Amino acid sequence: MDHSNVTTGLELAGRKISQNLGVVRGIIVRSRSLVGNIGATFQTLFGGNISIYTDLCERARTDAYELMIQHAQQLGADGIISVRYDATEIMGGVTEVLCYGTAVKLENA
């Protein structure tokens, strides 16, 4: 799928939606490692961006996004509109990241 056909908007500029295929999602559950927690603890002593957690969050969002794209492709979608992210802490140190949107077929795709 062309990633330019994925948007948080309700429509794709310059494209006409011919069919709504329903909600698609990608879910990933990640935990912090012991080594990552120790490294992050040292980073908090100095303040600023805690890059270990930033990298972990970015990887989780990217993985959830790519799983959503795969789900849409399985349905035969050309695009995804209304994309959103959600995150929930399942237990201490374990977080679910959900990426979801509406899969669509586009005219002249």
PDB file as gemmi writes it, atoms N, CA and C in Angstrom:
CRYST1    1.000    1.000    1.000  90.00  90.00  90.00 P 1                      
ATOM      1  N   MET A   1       0.850  -1.178   0.000  1.00  0.00           N  
ATOM      2  CA  MET A   1       0.000   0.000   0.000  1.00  0.00           C  
ATOM      3  C   MET A   1       0.889   1.231   0.000  1.00  0.00           C  
ATOM      4  N   ASP A   2       0.500   2.193  -0.802  1.00  0.00           N  
ATOM      5  CA  ASP A   2       1.204   3.469  -0.851  1.00  0.00           C  
ATOM      6  C   ASP A   2       0.919   4.233   0.447  1.00  0.00           C  
ATOM      7  N   HIS A   3       1.941   4.508   1.226  1.00  0.00           N  
ATOM      8  CA  HIS A   3       1.748   5.162   2.528  1.00  0.00           C  
ATOM      9  C   HIS A   3       1.186   6.575   2.392  1.00  0.00           C  
ATOM     10  N   SER A   4       1.243   7.156   1.208  1.00  0.00           N  
ATOM     11  CA  SER A   4       0.624   8.472   1.018  1.00  0.00           C  
ATOM     12  C   SER A   4      -0.903   8.351   0.989  1.00  0.00           C  
ATOM     13  N   ASN A   5      -1.424   7.135   0.917  1.00  0.00           N  
ATOM     14  CA  ASN A   5      -2.871   6.896   0.965  1.00  0.00           C  
ATOM     15  C   ASN A   5      -3.333   6.521   2.374  1.00  0.00           C  
ATOM     16  N   VAL A   6      -2.550   6.881   3.369  1.00  0.00           N  
ATOM     17  CA  VAL A   6      -2.901   6.664   4.770  1.00  0.00           C  
ATOM     18  C   VAL A   6      -2.926   8.032   5.439  1.00  0.00           C  
ATOM     19  N   THR A   7      -4.039   8.344   6.108  1.00  0.00           N  
ATOM     20  CA  THR A   7      -4.189   9.679   6.686  1.00  0.00           C  
ATOM     21  C   THR A   7      -5.002   9.664   7.975  1.00  0.00           C  
ATOM     22  N   THR A   8      -4.768  10.669   8.784  1.00  0.00           N  
ATOM     23  CA  THR A   8      -5.596  10.870   9.968  1.00  0.00           C  
ATOM     24  C   THR A   8      -6.879  11.610   9.605  1.00  0.00           C  
ATOM     25  N   GLY A   9      -6.938  12.142   8.394  1.00  0.00           N  
ATOM     26  CA  GLY A   9      -8.114  12.882   7.935  1.00  0.00           C  
ATOM     27  C   GLY A   9      -9.278  11.969   7.580  1.00  0.00           C  
ATOM     28  N   LEU A  10     -10.410  12.598   7.278  1.00  0.00           N  
ATOM     29  CA  LEU A  10     -11.616  11.862   6.922  1.00  0.00           C  
ATOM     30  C   LEU A  10     -11.700  11.571   5.431  1.00  0.00           C  
ATOM     31  N   GLU A  11     -10.757  12.106   4.670  1.00  0.00           N  
ATOM     32  CA  GLU A  11     -10.706  11.880   3.229  1.00  0.00           C  
ATOM     33  C   GLU A  11      -9.268  12.018   2.764  1.00  0.00           C  
ATOM     34  N   LEU A  12      -9.014  11.556   1.545  1.00  0.00           N  
ATOM     35  CA  LEU A  12      -7.690  11.696   0.942  1.00  0.00           C  
ATOM     36  C   LEU A  12      -7.791  12.769  -0.126  1.00  0.00           C  
ATOM     37  N   ALA A  13      -7.025  13.820   0.018  1.00  0.00           N  
ATOM     38  CA  ALA A  13      -7.086  14.945  -0.916  1.00  0.00           C  
ATOM     39  C   ALA A  13      -6.870  14.469  -2.347  1.00  0.00           C  
ATOM     40  N   GLY A  14      -7.776  14.857  -3.230  1.00  0.00           N  
ATOM     41  CA  GLY A  14      -7.649  14.526  -4.630  1.00  0.00           C  
ATOM     42  C   GLY A  14      -8.069  13.117  -4.994  1.00  0.00           C  
ATOM     43  N   ARG A  15      -8.520  12.336  -4.035  1.00  0.00           N  
ATOM     44  CA  ARG A  15      -8.935  10.944  -4.292  1.00  0.00           C  
ATOM     45  C   ARG A  15     -10.387  10.775  -3.872  1.00  0.00           C  
ATOM     46  N   LYS A  16     -11.130   9.995  -4.620  1.00  0.00           N  
ATOM     47  CA  LYS A  16     -12.520   9.706  -4.283  1.00  0.00           C  
ATOM     48  C   LYS A  16     -12.604   8.302  -3.701  1.00  0.00           C  
ATOM     49  N   ILE A  17     -13.243   8.193  -2.552  1.00  0.00           N  
ATOM     50  CA  ILE A  17     -13.439   6.908  -1.893  1.00  0.00           C  
ATOM     51  C   ILE A  17     -14.645   6.227  -2.526  1.00  0.00           C  
ATOM     52  N   SER A  18     -14.434   5.010  -3.028  1.00  0.00           N  
ATOM     53  CA  SER A  18     -15.526   4.293  -3.687  1.00  0.00           C  
ATOM     54  C   SER A  18     -16.181   3.256  -2.773  1.00  0.00           C  
ATOM     55  N   GLN A  19     -15.445   2.820  -1.742  1.00  0.00           N  
ATOM     56  CA  GLN A  19     -15.990   1.793  -0.859  1.00  0.00           C  
ATOM     57  C   GLN A  19     -15.304   1.847   0.501  1.00  0.00           C  
ATOM     58  N   ASN A  20     -16.100   1.688   1.538  1.00  0.00           N  
ATOM     59  CA  ASN A  20     -15.601   1.605   2.901  1.00  0.00           C  
ATOM     60  C   ASN A  20     -15.518   0.125   3.254  1.00  0.00           C  
ATOM     61  N   LEU A  21     -14.343  -0.353   3.619  1.00  0.00           N  
ATOM     62  CA  LEU A  21     -14.137  -1.768   3.921  1.00  0.00           C  
ATOM     63  C   LEU A  21     -14.167  -2.077   5.412  1.00  0.00           C  
ATOM     64  N   GLY A  22     -14.290  -1.059   6.248  1.00  0.00           N  
ATOM     65  CA  GLY A  22     -14.394  -1.280   7.682  1.00  0.00           C  
ATOM     66  C   GLY A  22     -13.111  -0.961   8.444  1.00  0.00           C  
ATOM     67  N   VAL A  23     -13.177  -1.185   9.726  1.00  0.00           N  
ATOM     68  CA  VAL A  23     -12.074  -0.863  10.628  1.00  0.00           C  
ATOM     69  C   VAL A  23     -10.946  -1.880  10.466  1.00  0.00           C  
ATOM     70  N   VAL A  24      -9.725  -1.357  10.430  1.00  0.00           N  
ATOM     71  CA  VAL A  24      -8.526  -2.195  10.439  1.00  0.00           C  
ATOM     72  C   VAL A  24      -7.676  -1.782  11.629  1.00  0.00           C  
ATOM     73  N   ARG A  25      -6.875  -2.716  12.136  1.00  0.00           N  
ATOM     74  CA  ARG A  25      -6.070  -2.388  13.306  1.00  0.00           C  
ATOM     75  C   ARG A  25      -4.772  -3.168  13.309  1.00  0.00           C  
ATOM     76  N   GLY A  26      -3.843  -2.633  14.053  1.00  0.00           N  
ATOM     77  CA  GLY A  26      -2.597  -3.300  14.336  1.00  0.00           C  
ATOM     78  C   GLY A  26      -2.344  -3.162  15.821  1.00  0.00           C  
ATOM     79  N   ILE A  27      -2.073  -4.262  16.479  1.00  0.00           N  
ATOM     80  CA  ILE A  27      -1.867  -4.254  17.934  1.00  0.00           C  
ATOM     81  C   ILE A  27      -0.503  -4.857  18.228  1.00  0.00           C  
ATOM     82  N   ILE A  28       0.241  -4.195  19.091  1.00  0.00           N  
ATOM     83  CA  ILE A  28       1.537  -4.711  19.537  1.00  0.00           C  
ATOM     84  C   ILE A  28       1.610  -4.531  21.056  1.00  0.00           C  
ATOM     85  N   VAL A  29       2.146  -5.497  21.742  1.00  0.00           N  
ATOM     86  CA  VAL A  29       2.329  -5.404  23.193  1.00  0.00           C  
ATOM     87  C   VAL A  29       3.825  -5.474  23.458  1.00  0.00           C  
ATOM     88  N   ARG A  30       4.330  -4.481  24.152  1.00  0.00           N  
ATOM     89  CA  ARG A  30       5.768  -4.394  24.426  1.00  0.00           C  
ATOM     90  C   ARG A  30       6.010  -4.287  25.916  1.00  0.00           C  
ATOM     91  N   SER A  31       7.165  -4.791  26.317  1.00  0.00           N  
ATOM     92  CA  SER A  31       7.583  -4.630  27.710  1.00  0.00           C  
ATOM     93  C   SER A  31       8.977  -4.013  27.727  1.00  0.00           C  
ATOM     94  N   ARG A  32       9.276  -3.372  28.828  1.00  0.00           N  
ATOM     95  CA  ARG A  32      10.617  -2.816  29.014  1.00  0.00           C  
ATOM     96  C   ARG A  32      11.516  -3.934  29.512  1.00  0.00           C  
ATOM     97  N   SER A  33      12.731  -3.964  29.021  1.00  0.00           N  
ATOM     98  CA  SER A  33      13.682  -4.976  29.483  1.00  0.00           C  
ATOM     99  C   SER A  33      14.380  -4.479  30.743  1.00  0.00           C  
ATOM    100  N   LEU A  34      14.972  -5.400  31.469  1.00  0.00           N  
ATOM    101  CA  LEU A  34      15.724  -5.048  32.673  1.00  0.00           C  
ATOM    102  C   LEU A  34      16.885  -4.121  32.318  1.00  0.00           C  
ATOM    103  N   VAL A  35      17.603  -4.451  31.246  1.00  0.00           N  
ATOM    104  CA  VAL A  35      18.736  -3.616  30.816  1.00  0.00           C  
ATOM    105  C   VAL A  35      18.234  -2.228  30.420  1.00  0.00           C  
ATOM    106  N   GLY A  36      17.094  -2.175  29.681  1.00  0.00           N  
ATOM    107  CA  GLY A  36      16.524  -0.887  29.279  1.00  0.00           C  
ATOM    108  C   GLY A  36      16.108  -0.059  30.483  1.00  0.00           C  
ATOM    109  N   ASN A  37      15.527  -0.714  31.485  1.00  0.00           N  
ATOM    110  CA  ASN A  37      15.118   0.001  32.698  1.00  0.00           C  
ATOM    111  C   ASN A  37      16.319   0.592  33.425  1.00  0.00           C  
ATOM    112  N   ILE A  38      17.410  -0.162  33.490  1.00  0.00           N  
ATOM    113  CA  ILE A  38      18.615   0.334  34.164  1.00  0.00           C  
ATOM    114  C   ILE A  38      19.187   1.528  33.401  1.00  0.00           C  
ATOM    115  N   GLY A  39      19.261   1.390  32.064  1.00  0.00           N  
ATOM    116  CA  GLY A  39      19.762   2.502  31.243  1.00  0.00           C  
ATOM    117  C   GLY A  39      18.890   3.739  31.368  1.00  0.00           C  
ATOM    118  N   ALA A  40      17.567   3.539  31.387  1.00  0.00           N  
ATOM    119  CA  ALA A  40      16.647   4.669  31.512  1.00  0.00           C  
ATOM    120  C   ALA A  40      16.781   5.333  32.880  1.00  0.00           C  
ATOM    121  N   THR A  41      17.022   4.525  33.914  1.00  0.00           N  
ATOM    122  CA  THR A  41      17.212   5.074  35.257  1.00  0.00           C  
ATOM    123  C   THR A  41      18.410   6.022  35.277  1.00  0.00           C  
ATOM    124  N   PHE A  42      19.500   5.635  34.626  1.00  0.00           N  
ATOM    125  CA  PHE A  42      20.663   6.520  34.550  1.00  0.00           C  
ATOM    126  C   PHE A  42      20.342   7.788  33.770  1.00  0.00           C  
ATOM    127  N   GLN A  43      19.572   7.665  32.691  1.00  0.00           N  
ATOM    128  CA  GLN A  43      19.216   8.848  31.896  1.00  0.00           C  
ATOM    129  C   GLN A  43      18.340   9.806  32.701  1.00  0.00           C  
ATOM    130  N   THR A  44      17.472   9.288  33.561  1.00  0.00           N  
ATOM    131  CA  THR A  44      16.608  10.174  34.349  1.00  0.00           C  
ATOM    132  C   THR A  44      17.413  10.986  35.360  1.00  0.00           C  
ATOM    133  N   LEU A  45      18.570  10.483  35.760  1.00  0.00           N  
ATOM    134  CA  LEU A  45      19.405  11.221  36.704  1.00  0.00           C  
ATOM    135  C   LEU A  45      19.906  12.535  36.106  1.00  0.00           C  
ATOM    136  N   PHE A  46      20.060  12.548  34.779  1.00  0.00           N  
ATOM    137  CA  PHE A  46      20.594  13.736  34.114  1.00  0.00           C  
ATOM    138  C   PHE A  46      19.503  14.590  33.474  1.00  0.00           C  
ATOM    139  N   GLY A  47      18.265  14.094  33.464  1.00  0.00           N  
ATOM    140  CA  GLY A  47      17.154  14.857  32.902  1.00  0.00           C  
ATOM    141  C   GLY A  47      17.140  14.814  31.383  1.00  0.00           C  
ATOM    142  N   GLY A  48      16.124  15.439  30.813  1.00  0.00           N  
ATOM    143  CA  GLY A  48      16.011  15.502  29.363  1.00  0.00           C  
ATOM    144  C   GLY A  48      15.311  14.287  28.778  1.00  0.00           C  
ATOM    145  N   ASN A  49      15.490  14.128  27.481  1.00  0.00           N  
ATOM    146  CA  ASN A  49      14.860  13.032  26.751  1.00  0.00           C  
ATOM    147  C   ASN A  49      15.421  11.692  27.210  1.00  0.00           C  
ATOM    148  N   ILE A  50      14.540  10.765  27.507  1.00  0.00           N  
ATOM    149  CA  ILE A  50      14.964   9.422  27.889  1.00  0.00           C  
ATOM    150  C   ILE A  50      14.904   8.584  26.610  1.00  0.00           C  
ATOM    151  N   SER A  51      16.003   8.601  25.874  1.00  0.00           N  
ATOM    152  CA  SER A  51      16.037   8.048  24.515  1.00  0.00           C  
ATOM    153  C   SER A  51      15.724   6.559  24.462  1.00  0.00           C  
ATOM    154  N   ILE A  52      16.043   5.816  25.495  1.00  0.00           N  
ATOM    155  CA  ILE A  52      15.751   4.378  25.505  1.00  0.00           C  
ATOM    156  C   ILE A  52      14.240   4.165  25.417  1.00  0.00           C  
ATOM    157  N   TYR A  53      13.471   4.935  26.182  1.00  0.00           N  
ATOM    158  CA  TYR A  53      12.016   4.804  26.142  1.00  0.00           C  
ATOM    159  C   TYR A  53      11.448   5.419  24.873  1.00  0.00           C  
ATOM    160  N   THR A  54      12.041   6.508  24.402  1.00  0.00           N  
ATOM    161  CA  THR A  54      11.590   7.116  23.145  1.00  0.00           C  
ATOM    162  C   THR A  54      11.723   6.110  22.007  1.00  0.00           C  
ATOM    163  N   ASP A  55      12.859   5.440  21.930  1.00  0.00           N  
ATOM    164  CA  ASP A  55      13.080   4.438  20.883  1.00  0.00           C  
ATOM    165  C   ASP A  55      12.095   3.277  21.010  1.00  0.00           C  
ATOM    166  N   LEU A  56      11.847   2.824  22.226  1.00  0.00           N  
ATOM    167  CA  LEU A  56      10.902   1.740  22.466  1.00  0.00           C  
ATOM    168  C   LEU A  56       9.503   2.139  21.998  1.00  0.00           C  
ATOM    169  N   CYS A  57       9.077   3.336  22.337  1.00  0.00           N  
ATOM    170  CA  CYS A  57       7.748   3.818  21.939  1.00  0.00           C  
ATOM    171  C   CYS A  57       7.650   3.961  20.426  1.00  0.00           C  
ATOM    172  N   GLU A  58       8.687   4.489  19.803  1.00  0.00           N  
ATOM    173  CA  GLU A  58       8.675   4.666  18.349  1.00  0.00           C  
ATOM    174  C   GLU A  58       8.610   3.313  17.636  1.00  0.00           C  
ATOM    175  N   ARG A  59       9.351   2.336  18.114  1.00  0.00           N  
ATOM    176  CA  ARG A  59       9.306   0.996  17.507  1.00  0.00           C  
ATOM    177  C   ARG A  59       7.921   0.376  17.661  1.00  0.00           C  
ATOM    178  N   ALA A  60       7.317   0.539  18.838  1.00  0.00           N  
ATOM    179  CA  ALA A  60       5.983  -0.023  19.077  1.00  0.00           C  
ATOM    180  C   ALA A  60       4.955   0.629  18.156  1.00  0.00           C  
ATOM    181  N   ARG A  61       5.017   1.943  17.994  1.00  0.00           N  
ATOM    182  CA  ARG A  61       4.070   2.635  17.099  1.00  0.00           C  
ATOM    183  C   ARG A  61       4.277   2.206  15.649  1.00  0.00           C  
ATOM    184  N   THR A  62       5.524   2.106  15.226  1.00  0.00           N  
ATOM    185  CA  THR A  62       5.827   1.689  13.850  1.00  0.00           C  
ATOM    186  C   THR A  62       5.322   0.273  13.600  1.00  0.00           C  
ATOM    187  N   ASP A  63       5.554  -0.632  14.539  1.00  0.00           N  
ATOM    188  CA  ASP A  63       5.099  -2.016  14.379  1.00  0.00           C  
ATOM    189  C   ASP A  63       3.574  -2.090  14.313  1.00  0.00           C  
ATOM    190  N   ALA A  64       2.882  -1.347  15.179  1.00  0.00           N  
ATOM    191  CA  ALA A  64       1.415  -1.342  15.165  1.00  0.00           C  
ATOM    192  C   ALA A  64       0.896  -0.769  13.843  1.00  0.00           C  
ATOM    193  N   TYR A  65       1.532   0.296  13.352  1.00  0.00           N  
ATOM    194  CA  TYR A  65       1.150   0.910  12.073  1.00  0.00           C  
ATOM    195  C   TYR A  65       1.308  -0.089  10.928  1.00  0.00           C  
ATOM    196  N   GLU A  66       2.444  -0.784  10.878  1.00  0.00           N  
ATOM    197  CA  GLU A  66       2.692  -1.740   9.801  1.00  0.00           C  
ATOM    198  C   GLU A  66       1.710  -2.916   9.866  1.00  0.00           C  
ATOM    199  N   LEU A  67       1.341  -3.353  11.063  1.00  0.00           N  
ATOM    200  CA  LEU A  67       0.340  -4.409  11.201  1.00  0.00           C  
ATOM    201  C   LEU A  67      -1.023  -3.939  10.702  1.00  0.00           C  
ATOM    202  N   MET A  68      -1.360  -2.670  10.955  1.00  0.00           N  
ATOM    203  CA  MET A  68      -2.618  -2.106  10.449  1.00  0.00           C  
ATOM    204  C   MET A  68      -2.615  -2.104   8.919  1.00  0.00           C  
ATOM    205  N   ILE A  69      -1.488  -1.701   8.323  1.00  0.00           N  
ATOM    206  CA  ILE A  69      -1.355  -1.690   6.861  1.00  0.00           C  
ATOM    207  C   ILE A  69      -1.568  -3.109   6.314  1.00  0.00           C  
ATOM    208  N   GLN A  70      -0.948  -4.095   6.944  1.00  0.00           N  
ATOM    209  CA  GLN A  70      -1.106  -5.484   6.502  1.00  0.00           C  
ATOM    210  C   GLN A  70      -2.566  -5.927   6.568  1.00  0.00           C  
ATOM    211  N   HIS A  71      -3.252  -5.558   7.645  1.00  0.00           N  
ATOM    212  CA  HIS A  71      -4.660  -5.909   7.803  1.00  0.00           C  
ATOM    213  C   HIS A  71      -5.478  -5.290   6.668  1.00  0.00           C  
ATOM    214  N   ALA A  72      -5.215  -4.033   6.342  1.00  0.00           N  
ATOM    215  CA  ALA A  72      -5.933  -3.349   5.265  1.00  0.00           C  
ATOM    216  C   ALA A  72      -5.664  -4.021   3.916  1.00  0.00           C  
ATOM    217  N   GLN A  73      -4.427  -4.409   3.671  1.00  0.00           N  
ATOM    218  CA  GLN A  73      -4.084  -5.070   2.418  1.00  0.00           C  
ATOM    219  C   GLN A  73      -4.804  -6.416   2.286  1.00  0.00           C  
ATOM    220  N   GLN A  74      -4.956  -7.115   3.391  1.00  0.00           N  
ATOM    221  CA  GLN A  74      -5.683  -8.389   3.374  1.00  0.00           C  
ATOM    222  C   GLN A  74      -7.135  -8.197   2.944  1.00  0.00           C  
ATOM    223  N   LEU A  75      -7.690  -7.023   3.228  1.00  0.00           N  
ATOM    224  CA  LEU A  75      -9.065  -6.712   2.830  1.00  0.00           C  
ATOM    225  C   LEU A  75      -9.150  -6.150   1.412  1.00  0.00           C  
ATOM    226  N   GLY A  76      -7.995  -5.919   0.789  1.00  0.00           N  
ATOM    227  CA  GLY A  76      -7.975  -5.363  -0.560  1.00  0.00           C  
ATOM    228  C   GLY A  76      -8.072  -3.853  -0.602  1.00  0.00           C  
ATOM    229  N   ALA A  77      -7.721  -3.188   0.487  1.00  0.00           N  
ATOM    230  CA  ALA A  77      -7.819  -1.726   0.576  1.00  0.00           C  
ATOM    231  C   ALA A  77      -6.725  -1.038  -0.232  1.00  0.00           C  
ATOM    232  N   ASP A  78      -7.054   0.157  -0.717  1.00  0.00           N  
ATOM    233  CA  ASP A  78      -6.095   1.027  -1.395  1.00  0.00           C  
ATOM    234  C   ASP A  78      -5.608   2.140  -0.468  1.00  0.00           C  
ATOM    235  N   GLY A  79      -6.356   2.381   0.618  1.00  0.00           N  
ATOM    236  CA  GLY A  79      -6.013   3.459   1.536  1.00  0.00           C  
ATOM    237  C   GLY A  79      -6.633   3.240   2.898  1.00  0.00           C  
ATOM    238  N   ILE A  80      -6.230   4.082   3.838  1.00  0.00           N  
ATOM    239  CA  ILE A  80      -6.782   4.049   5.193  1.00  0.00           C  
ATOM    240  C   ILE A  80      -6.996   5.492   5.630  1.00  0.00           C  
ATOM    241  N   ILE A  81      -8.206   5.780   6.106  1.00  0.00           N  
ATOM    242  CA  ILE A  81      -8.517   7.117   6.612  1.00  0.00           C  
ATOM    243  C   ILE A  81      -8.780   7.040   8.110  1.00  0.00           C  
ATOM    244  N   SER A  82      -8.801   8.208   8.745  1.00  0.00           N  
ATOM    245  CA  SER A  82      -9.118   8.339  10.174  1.00  0.00           C  
ATOM    246  C   SER A  82      -8.199   7.517  11.077  1.00  0.00           C  
ATOM    247  N   VAL A  83      -6.911   7.490  10.753  1.00  0.00           N  
ATOM    248  CA  VAL A  83      -5.943   6.701  11.530  1.00  0.00           C  
ATOM    249  C   VAL A  83      -5.727   7.335  12.901  1.00  0.00           C  
ATOM    250  N   ARG A  84      -5.707   6.502  13.910  1.00  0.00           N  
ATOM    251  CA  ARG A  84      -5.492   6.935  15.287  1.00  0.00           C  
ATOM    252  C   ARG A  84      -4.594   5.933  15.997  1.00  0.00           C  
ATOM    253  N   TYR A  85      -3.992   6.384  17.094  1.00  0.00           N  
ATOM    254  CA  TYR A  85      -3.204   5.518  17.975  1.00  0.00           C  
ATOM    255  C   TYR A  85      -3.829   5.557  19.362  1.00  0.00           C  
ATOM    256  N   ASP A  86      -3.666   4.467  20.076  1.00  0.00           N  
ATOM    257  CA  ASP A  86      -4.082   4.402  21.468  1.00  0.00           C  
ATOM    258  C   ASP A  86      -3.067   3.525  22.187  1.00  0.00           C  
ATOM    259  N   ALA A  87      -2.830   3.795  23.440  1.00  0.00           N  
ATOM    260  CA  ALA A  87      -1.904   2.981  24.231  1.00  0.00           C  
ATOM    261  C   ALA A  87      -2.511   2.752  25.611  1.00  0.00           C  
ATOM    262  N   THR A  88      -2.327   1.530  26.103  1.00  0.00           N  
ATOM    263  CA  THR A  88      -2.850   1.165  27.415  1.00  0.00           C  
ATOM    264  C   THR A  88      -1.785   0.375  28.153  1.00  0.00           C  
ATOM    265  N   GLU A  89      -1.556   0.747  29.398  1.00  0.00           N  
ATOM    266  CA  GLU A  89      -0.635  -0.041  30.218  1.00  0.00           C  
ATOM    267  C   GLU A  89      -1.416  -1.232  30.756  1.00  0.00           C  
ATOM    268  N   ILE A  90      -0.984  -2.423  30.375  1.00  0.00           N  
ATOM    269  CA  ILE A  90      -1.663  -3.657  30.783  1.00  0.00           C  
ATOM    270  C   ILE A  90      -1.269  -4.020  32.204  1.00  0.00           C  
ATOM    271  N   MET A  91       0.016  -3.870  32.492  1.00  0.00           N  
ATOM    272  CA  MET A  91       0.556  -4.067  33.837  1.00  0.00           C  
ATOM    273  C   MET A  91       1.853  -3.279  33.894  1.00  0.00           C  
ATOM    274  N   GLY A  92       2.440  -3.149  35.035  1.00  0.00           N  
ATOM    275  CA  GLY A  92       3.667  -2.376  35.165  1.00  0.00           C  
ATOM    276  C   GLY A  92       4.731  -2.802  34.161  1.00  0.00           C  
ATOM    277  N   GLY A  93       5.113  -1.886  33.283  1.00  0.00           N  
ATOM    278  CA  GLY A  93       6.163  -2.164  32.323  1.00  0.00           C  
ATOM    279  C   GLY A  93       5.706  -2.850  31.047  1.00  0.00           C  
ATOM    280  N   VAL A  94       4.393  -3.153  30.926  1.00  0.00           N  
ATOM    281  CA  VAL A  94       3.859  -3.807  29.727  1.00  0.00           C  
ATOM    282  C   VAL A  94       2.767  -2.918  29.144  1.00  0.00           C  
ATOM    283  N   THR A  95       2.967  -2.506  27.899  1.00  0.00           N  
ATOM    284  CA  THR A  95       2.046  -1.572  27.255  1.00  0.00           C  
ATOM    285  C   THR A  95       1.561  -2.114  25.921  1.00  0.00           C  
ATOM    286  N   GLU A  96       0.271  -1.936  25.679  1.00  0.00           N  
ATOM    287  CA  GLU A  96      -0.335  -2.277  24.389  1.00  0.00           C  
ATOM    288  C   GLU A  96      -0.413  -0.992  23.571  1.00  0.00           C  
ATOM    289  N   VAL A  97       0.009  -1.053  22.312  1.00  0.00           N  
ATOM    290  CA  VAL A  97      -0.145   0.068  21.390  1.00  0.00           C  
ATOM    291  C   VAL A  97      -1.062  -0.402  20.266  1.00  0.00           C  
ATOM    292  N   LEU A  98      -2.110   0.354  20.025  1.00  0.00           N  
ATOM    293  CA  LEU A  98      -3.105   0.041  19.007  1.00  0.00           C  
ATOM    294  C   LEU A  98      -3.095   1.148  17.966  1.00  0.00           C  
ATOM    295  N   CYS A  99      -3.022   0.779  16.706  1.00  0.00           N  
ATOM    296  CA  CYS A  99      -3.146   1.717  15.595  1.00  0.00           C  
ATOM    297  C   CYS A  99      -4.351   1.248  14.795  1.00  0.00           C  
ATOM    298  N   TYR A 100      -5.304   2.167  14.539  1.00  0.00           N  
ATOM    299  CA  TYR A 100      -6.516   1.745  13.847  1.00  0.00           C  
ATOM    300  C   TYR A 100      -7.016   2.838  12.914  1.00  0.00           C  
ATOM    301  N   GLY A 101      -7.814   2.430  11.964  1.00  0.00           N  
ATOM    302  CA  GLY A 101      -8.384   3.360  10.997  1.00  0.00           C  
ATOM    303  C   GLY A 101      -9.445   2.657  10.181  1.00  0.00           C  
ATOM    304  N   THR A 102      -9.924   3.340   9.148  1.00  0.00           N  
ATOM    305  CA  THR A 102     -10.949   2.793   8.265  1.00  0.00           C  
ATOM    306  C   THR A 102     -10.329   2.487   6.911  1.00  0.00           C  
ATOM    307  N   ALA A 103     -10.382   1.219   6.505  1.00  0.00           N  
ATOM    308  CA  ALA A 103      -9.841   0.800   5.213  1.00  0.00           C  
ATOM    309  C   ALA A 103     -10.824   1.198   4.118  1.00  0.00           C  
ATOM    310  N   VAL A 104     -10.284   1.699   3.020  1.00  0.00           N  
ATOM    311  CA  VAL A 104     -11.125   2.152   1.905  1.00  0.00           C  
ATOM    312  C   VAL A 104     -10.574   1.697   0.566  1.00  0.00           C  
ATOM    313  N   LYS A 105     -11.472   1.601  -0.404  1.00  0.00           N  
ATOM    314  CA  LYS A 105     -11.096   1.419  -1.807  1.00  0.00           C  
ATOM    315  C   LYS A 105     -11.201   2.799  -2.446  1.00  0.00           C  
ATOM    316  N   LEU A 106     -10.259   3.090  -3.329  1.00  0.00           N  
ATOM    317  CA  LEU A 106     -10.218   4.390  -3.999  1.00  0.00           C  
ATOM    318  C   LEU A 106     -10.524   4.225  -5.483  1.00  0.00           C  
ATOM    319  N   GLU A 107     -11.207   5.193  -6.057  1.00  0.00           N  
ATOM    320  CA  GLU A 107     -11.440   5.178  -7.495  1.00  0.00           C  
ATOM    321  C   GLU A 107     -10.122   5.421  -8.204  1.00  0.00           C  
ATOM    322  N   ASN A 108      -9.923   4.759  -9.338  1.00  0.00           N  
ATOM    323  CA  ASN A 108      -8.707   4.909 -10.147  1.00  0.00           C  
ATOM    324  C   ASN A 108      -7.437   4.633  -9.340  1.00  0.00           C  
ATOM    325  N   ALA A 109      -7.514   3.667  -8.438  1.00  0.00           N  
ATOM    326  CA  ALA A 109      -6.331   3.367  -7.602  1.00  0.00           C  
ATOM    327  C   ALA A 109      -5.341   2.514  -8.363  1.00  0.00           C  
TER     328      ALA A 109                                                      
END                                                                             
